[in-house]
């Protein structure tokens, strides 16, 4: 056991867990049920909610990252854990630095080492620089259940939970990643009370003013076989209610293949489906990077109004340059105004190198493209024209106006 954990920090957890001989009972309810001192609260200014990652990862609570098995949750969760331990942005999202413990119940040391090395190389840091900030524990093949009801005593926190509590205290852990829920939860996922007590037991392990818990969980088989679900969790609704933020990772699809099924674009979308303390109109698109051998975040959707406006300006400028490239081609390439069919404005423009990468893939990107076209027409930078094909059939096209040509020179 010690040899297995030699290269990956966290051997203390394994040793402590092996020596644990008691269950950890929950505190007496009356000890925790103390009312707020409203008079004292009235004498100081209220503090707004705090986040490790604004809107996405609240301090003092649990966050659920869910998705289908094999979709890539562990890789993205481990990337986030490294970013938190290093205090570096997570694909453009600012992250507050925390001392992190990552419990891996599915990946062994060699896979963890491989993934960590790729993440660190992509971020530009050394793995050794995370010493003291990141503790990663390989628990594959070990007893990992942290919450399970003992029919004899009624206790629910297991010896493994007691060992985890001790090692987190020794490392002054602030953020806990549990990968995954099914390996550590021994209760009934459809029983609301079991789910709530499991989540509360883990939240009790972190500092309430600065800590965070990230739970990595699978969707149930019925949801997985549907390909995509709008819920992003399975089991009791308490999985939704017991966490303060919930992320859903899924494979992006568009259109349909020859069998009429949605076709995968190859990208992943991480959607913020719940944020009790922030706004939820946000998502991150991930694309596979062959050089990094990782899914890398390419685009943040809905981060802030200023971010959205900035992205819109960049995309509109790139669309104008693509129109200009079509006009300057020899012979000129006509850009049809059609929105459907085999040859549309999107089909013609998206093959140009000037076309923005952020609009190339996915149904939301295409919807944004057509929105930009309408805005550019309203700004009188584009206008309709027509050409006559060799078969004498007239085709309505889109062209740059004189004002649009001038705007291209300023892009």
HELIX and SHEET records of a PDB file:
HELIX    1   1 UNK A   11  UNK A   19  1                                   9    
HELIX    2   2 UNK A   29  UNK A   32  1                                   4    
HELIX    3   3 UNK A   38  UNK A   42  1                                   5    
HELIX    4   4 UNK A   73  UNK A   86  1                                  14    
HELIX    5   5 UNK A  109  UNK A  123  1                                  15    
HELIX    6   6 UNK A  127  UNK A  130  5                                   4    
HELIX    7   7 UNK A  159  UNK A  171  1                                  13    
HELIX    8   8 UNK A  181  UNK A  184  1                                   4    
HELIX    9   9 UNK A  192  UNK A  203  1                                  12    
HELIX   10  10 UNK A  221  UNK A  225  1                                   5    
HELIX   11  11 UNK A  238  UNK A  241  1                                   4    
HELIX   12  12 UNK A  305  UNK A  328  1                                  24    
HELIX   13  13 UNK A  345  UNK A  349  1                                   5    
HELIX   14  14 UNK A  357  UNK A  359  5                                   3    
HELIX   15  15 UNK A  363  UNK A  378  1                                  16    
HELIX   16  16 UNK A  402  UNK A  410  1                                   9    
SHEET    1   A 2 UNK A  51  UNK A  53  0                                        
SHEET    2   A 2 UNK A  57  UNK A  58 -1                                        
SHEET    1   B 9 UNK A 134  UNK A 138  0                                        
SHEET    2   B 9 UNK A 100  UNK A 104  1                                        
SHEET    3   B 9 UNK A 175  UNK A 179  1                                        
SHEET    4   B 9 UNK A 212  UNK A 218  1                                        
SHEET    5   B 9 UNK A  62  UNK A  67  1                                        
SHEET    6   B 9 UNK A 245  UNK A 254  1                                        
SHEET    7   B 9 UNK A 263  UNK A 275 -1                                        
SHEET    8   B 9 UNK A 283  UNK A 289 -1                                        
SHEET    9   B 9 UNK A 294  UNK A 301 -1                                        
SHEET    1   C 2 UNK A 382  UNK A 388  0                                        
SHEET    2   C 2 UNK A 394  UNK A 400 -1                                        
END                                                                             
